[in-house]
Amino acid sequence: MADLTLDSQAKINKANAYKVKTAEECVEHYEHWATSYDKDMEHKMFGRNGPKIGAGEVAKILVDKKDALILDCAAGTGHVGQQLYQRGFHNLHALDACQAMLDEAAKKNIYSKLICAFLGPNRLDINDDTYDCVILVSAFIAGAHVKDNCFEELIRIVKPGGYIIFVVNGSQLAGCEEMGILRAATLQTHCDDGLWKQIDKRMEPNYYHDIEGLVHIFQVL
């Protein structure tokens, strides 16, 4: 019975994540979910391979640079960071808008710096040209989460020649486009403006159960 109850609550937590309408509601939701988030993610209903896929892409692009300084954006409790750490990347920072999620991430002892901040058009308290790579996995989803208005700021804090890598649930691509969360036109505009260039774009299988994930890799110019 206990396991069934946990399954039910996990489903509720997941469903409510897509319903938040403001940044404040989003933070409040994850504050309540933070302590059970990792346990919920263990359930087969989630079937999440996004962190492995995202970390694998970083490992391929930075194959000879294990000392790269990497920012895990929308890091949550550190699932992507764990995958990066297992692949030999130990120079990791985490950014998330929810301090309670970062508190859980801190327990994993994989990040040297934790940054609690909203990710959007707002200026972050991070110097220009700081990171070799920024990674976002499952950041662009329905609800008041991350939107494509964050990219100019991410480009600012990534070194020229560095990378911005993000992976998106393939089943949510149309919705993200329609709701202005992740728009192809925004990505192209930054290319046209000479801010970055696209290195790769492809579908990866089994991102979420049998649903593909779309991998984007951009290099900052």
N, C-alpha and C positions, 0 to 999 in steps of 0.2 A: 504493500500500500504506500509506503514511504517513497519508493521509487516512482510510482505513478504520480504522486502528488508533486514530486520534484519535476517530472516531465511536464506536467500541466503548468506549473509556475514558469518553467523555462520558456514554454510556448507563449505564455502571456507576456513575459519580459521582452521576448523577441518581437511580438506583434506590436507592443506599445512603443518600441523604438522607432517604428515607421510612422507613428502618429504624432510625434512631438511637432509643435508648430513654431516654437521660438527657441533661440539658443539657450535661454534660461530653463525652459522645459526640458531640453535635451540634457543639460547638465544634471538637473534634478533627477531625471530618469536613471541616468547612469550612476548617480550617487547611491540610489536605492539598490541598484543591481550589482554594484561593484564587488561586494563580498561573496556573492554566489556566482559571479560571471564565469570564472574559470571552471567551476564544477558544472555549470550549465553547458558550457562548450564541450564537455566530455561526452555529452549525450549524442547518440548516433543520429538523432533528428537534425542536428546542425550540419554534420557532414562537411565541415569546413576544411578545405585544402588551400585557401587563399594565402595564409601565412607562409606555407611551404613554397607555393608558386612564387610569391613576391620575393622571398629570401633567395630562392633559386635564381631569379633573374638578376638580383644584385650580385650574386656569386659569379654569374657568367660574365657580367659587364665589368666587374672589378676583380677578375680572376687573379691578377698579379699585384693586388693592392689590399692586402688584409688589414693594413693599418689605416685605411680610409676612415674619415670621420663621417658617420652616417646619422641622419636625423630620421627617426621613426615617427611619422606624423599620424595623428589620430591613433596613438599607440595603444590606448586602452590599458589592459593589464599586462601587455608585453608579449603577446603571442608571436608577432613578427620578430621582435627582438630576440626571443628565444631561438627561433630558427636561424637568425643571422649569427648569433653567438655560437651555435652548434657548427656553423660553417666556417668558423675561425675569425669572424669579425667582432672584435672586442672593444672597439672605439665607438660606442653607441650613445646617442642622446635620445630622449623620448619627449614628445610634445603631445599634450592632450588638454582638452578644456575642462576635464573633470579631475579634481585633485584626488577624489576617492579612488578612481581607477589608477591613477599614478601611484597612490599609496600601495595598491596591490602589486603593481609592476615593480616597485622598489624592493619588494620581498624576494624577487627573483635574482637580485644582485647581478644584473647584466648591463645596466645603464650607469654611466658615470655622471650623467646630468639629467634631471627631470624638469621639464618646463610646462607650467600650467598656463595655458593661453588659448584663446579662440583662434582658429585658423580661418582667415578670410582676407578682406582687403586691408584690415588693420595692420599697422606696422608692428612687427614683433621686436622684442628686446634682444635682437641678435644682430651682430655686425654683418656688413656686406661680405660676400665671398667667404663664408665660414665653412660650408660643408662640401664634401666630395660627392655626396649622394643624399637625396631625400627619397624615402619610400612611403607610399600610402597604399594600404590594402583595405578594401571594404569601407573606405572613407566616403565615397560618393554613393549615397543611398537615399531613398525617400525619407522625408522628415527634415527637421532643421539640423542637418549635419554639415559636412563640408560641401562647398560649392566651388565652381570653377573661377570665382573671383579671388581665390587664394593664390593663383599661379604667379602673378607678377611679384608677389612678396616672396614666394618660394624661389623664384628665379633670382631675386636680389641676394638671398642668403646662400645660394649655391655658387661655388667657384666657377669661373669660366672653364669650360671643358668638363665640368661635373655633370651629374645626371639627376633627373627627376623621373622616378619610376612609379607607376600606379596601376593597380589591378582592380577591375570592376566586374561585378556579377553580370554575366551576359544577358540574363533575363530581365535586368533592370535598365538596360541601355536606352531603350525607347522612352521609358518613363523619365529617366534622368535628362534626356534631351528635351522632352516636352515641358518639364518643370523648371528648366533652366539651371539644373544642378551640374550637369556636365555636357557642354555643347561643343559639337565639332567645330563650329564657327569660332569659338573662343580659342581653341587649340590652334587653329589655322592662323588666326590673327597674330598670335605671338610668334608664329613662324614668319609671317609676312613682315612683322616689325623687327625681325632679326634678333629676337630675344632667345630663341632656342631653335633646334631642328629635330625632327623626328628620326630616331634611329631604328625603331621597330614598332610594329603594331600587329598583333596576331591573337588568335583565340587559343586558349589552353584548355584541355579537357578536365573534367571532374573538379572544377573550382568549388562547386557546391553540389554534392551528390553527382548527378549526371549532367549538370548545367555547366556550360563553358564559362571561362572568365576571359575578359579582354585585357591584354597586357599592352600598356603604352610605355615606351621608353623615349625620353627626350634628352638631348644634350644641350646644356646652357652655352650660349655663345658669348 
